């Protein structure tokens, strides 16, 4: 029995080395998936997937892990990814869904949905840190994938910019929490605002710090959100900012999918 040749990842390829190696093995369309907002205690969880073209067309100036970019640079890279990608998709998971189904499973389901929504079918999938099951193509979970694989970095920028825009919009709807500054993450100012005002409908009641100030810390995570605060009674949902959800190459933009599965988890800072 013949052993297939080893796949060599060339260090000089930098951020594009892993994708180039896979493309040399015949996987032309390599998709990357990542999320933004796991560690936030307010606002949606956002997952994105992207496929960059082969060769120089797929090389995006300034592309790195979204957390290493300034806000202005992220906007430039976001626009470049949207223009160059063969396909991209973004999925928005509201805080109420995170509370009801659990953070980790909602995250995996959102990445799965983003990958399934790509107009170009991926032949191989790279994900940041977590493996995503339920795909009908091979894939690999890459430690710090947004720092070593261009398609994952592109997905991280799409997710981060989309979520930041949504948090700025939420700041206008729920003033006093500073969402435009800290984007829903746990900071000293956010903690102080929570103590002063209590949680708003966009907070994640399954997170211990939110449950503590809401007086519902003694309940299981999935039972902490009060009825009428995004629970059994509907509240106004945040609509995605125009242009942040869709598929490149002139495809019709798809609406964000609300996803999640029945499990509860505590939150933490990422």
Residue pairs with C-beta under 8 A, 6 or more apart in sequence:
7 21
7 22
7 24
7 25
8 21
9 17
9 18
9 21
10 17
10 20
10 21
11 17
13 20
13 21
15 63
15 64
15 147
15 148
15 149
15 150
15 153
16 58
16 59
16 150
17 148
18 126
18 142
18 148
18 149
19 30
19 52
19 58
19 126
19 149
19 150
19 151
22 30
22 124
23 30
23 54
26 123
27 123
27 124
27 138
28 54
28 123
29 51
29 86
29 120
29 121
29 122
29 123
29 124
30 51
30 52
30 122
30 123
30 124
30 125
30 126
30 151
31 49
31 50
31 51
31 87
31 115
31 118
31 122
31 124
31 125
31 126
31 151
32 49
32 50
32 51
32 52
32 125
32 126
32 127
32 128
32 145
32 149
32 150
32 151
32 152
32 153
32 154
32 155
33 47
33 48
33 49
33 111
33 114
33 115
33 125
33 126
33 127
33 128
33 132
33 152
33 155
34 47
34 48
34 111
34 127
34 128
34 145
34 146
34 152
34 153
34 155
34 156
34 159
35 45
35 46
35 47
35 48
35 107
35 110
35 111
35 128
35 159
36 45
36 46
36 47
36 48
36 66
36 156
36 159
36 160
36 162
36 163
36 164
37 43
37 44
37 45
37 46
37 159
37 163
37 183
37 184
38 45
38 103
38 107
38 267
38 270
39 185
39 186
39 267
39 268
39 269
39 270
40 183
40 184
40 185
40 186
40 204
40 267
41 184
41 185
41 186
41 190
41 203
41 204
41 207
41 209
41 210
41 267
42 95
42 170
42 177
42 179
42 184
42 190
42 199
42 200
42 202
42 203
42 204
42 210
43 95
43 163
43 166
43 167
43 170
43 179
43 183
43 184
43 202
44 92
44 93
44 94
44 95
44 98
44 163
44 166
44 238
45 92
45 93
45 98
45 103
45 106
45 107
45 110
46 90
46 91
46 92
46 93
46 110
46 159
46 160
46 162
46 163
46 166
47 90
47 91
47 93
47 107
47 110
47 111
47 113
47 114
47 159
48 88
48 89
48 90
48 91
48 114
48 155
48 156
48 158
48 159
48 162
49 88
49 89
49 111
49 114
49 115
49 117
49 118
49 122
49 155
50 81
50 85
50 87
50 88
50 151
50 154
50 155
50 158
51 85
51 86
51 87
51 88
51 118
51 120
51 122
51 151
52 58
52 60
52 81
52 84
52 85
52 86
52 150
52 151
52 154
53 84
53 85
53 86
57 84
58 84
58 150
59 150
60 77
60 80
60 81
60 84
60 150
60 154
61 76
61 77
61 80
62 69
62 73
62 76
62 77
62 80
63 77
63 80
63 81
63 150
63 153
63 154
63 157
64 147
64 153
65 144
65 146
65 147
65 153
65 156
66 74
66 77
66 146
66 153
66 156
66 157
66 159
66 160
66 161
67 146
67 156
67 160
68 147
69 77
69 157
71 164
74 157
74 160
74 161
74 164
75 161
77 154
77 157
78 157
78 158
78 161
81 88
81 154
81 157
81 158
82 88
82 158
82 243
82 248
83 248
84 248
85 154
85 248
86 120
86 248
86 249
87 118
87 119
87 120
87 247
87 248
87 249
87 251
88 118
88 154
88 155
88 158
88 246
88 247
88 248
89 114
89 115
89 117
89 118
89 245
89 246
89 247
89 254
90 114
90 158
90 159
90 162
90 240
90 244
90 245
90 246
90 256
91 110
91 111
91 113
91 114
91 117
91 245
91 256
91 257
91 259
92 162
92 166
92 238
92 240
92 245
92 256
92 257
92 258
93 106
93 107
93 110
93 258
93 259
93 260
94 230
94 237
94 238
94 258
95 201
95 202
95 203
95 204
95 230
96 201
96 225
96 230
96 231
96 235
97 106
97 258
97 259
97 260
98 106
98 204
98 206
98 260
99 204
99 205
99 206
99 221
99 222
99 224
99 225
99 230
99 264
100 222
100 225
100 260
100 262
101 109
101 222
101 259
101 260
101 261
101 262
101 263
101 264
102 206
102 221
102 222
102 260
102 261
102 262
102 263
102 264
102 265
103 206
103 265
103 266
103 267
104 130
104 263
104 265
105 260
105 261
105 262
105 263
105 265
106 259
106 260
106 261
107 130
108 130
108 132
108 133
109 259
109 260
109 261
110 257
110 259
111 127
111 130
111 132
112 132
112 133
112 134
112 135
112 259
113 257
113 259
114 155
115 122
115 125
115 132
115 135
117 247
117 254
117 257
118 247
119 247
119 248
119 249
119 251
121 137
122 137
123 137
124 137
124 138
124 139
124 140
125 132
125 135
125 137
125 138
125 139
125 140
126 139
126 140
126 142
126 145
126 149
126 151
126 152
127 139
127 140
127 141
127 142
127 145
127 152
128 141
128 142
128 144
128 145
128 146
128 152
128 155
128 156
129 141
129 142
129 143
129 144
129 145
130 141
131 139
131 140
131 141
132 139
132 141
142 148
142 149
142 152
145 152
146 152
146 153
146 155
146 156
147 153
158 244
161 244
162 240
162 241
162 244
162 245
163 183
164 183
165 241
165 244
166 238
166 240
166 241
167 179
167 180
167 183
167 184
168 179
168 180
169 238
169 241
170 179
170 184
170 202
170 238
171 177
171 178
171 179
171 180
173 238
174 200
174 201
174 202
176 193
176 196
176 197
177 190
177 193
177 194
177 197
177 200
178 187
178 189
178 190
178 193
179 202
181 189
182 189
182 190
184 190
184 202
185 269
186 209
186 269
191 209
194 203
194 209
194 210
194 213
195 213
198 213
198 214
199 205
199 210
199 213
199 214
199 229
201 229
201 230
201 235
202 238
203 210
204 210
204 267
205 211
205 214
205 216
205 224
205 225
205 226
205 229
206 221
206 222
206 224
206 225
206 264
206 265
206 266
206 267
207 266
207 267
208 217
208 266
208 267
209 267
210 224
211 217
211 219
211 221
211 224
214 224
214 226
216 224
216 226
217 224
220 264
221 264
221 265
221 266
222 264
225 231
227 233
228 235
229 235
240 255
240 256
243 253
245 253
245 254
245 255
245 256
246 252
246 253
246 254
247 253
247 254
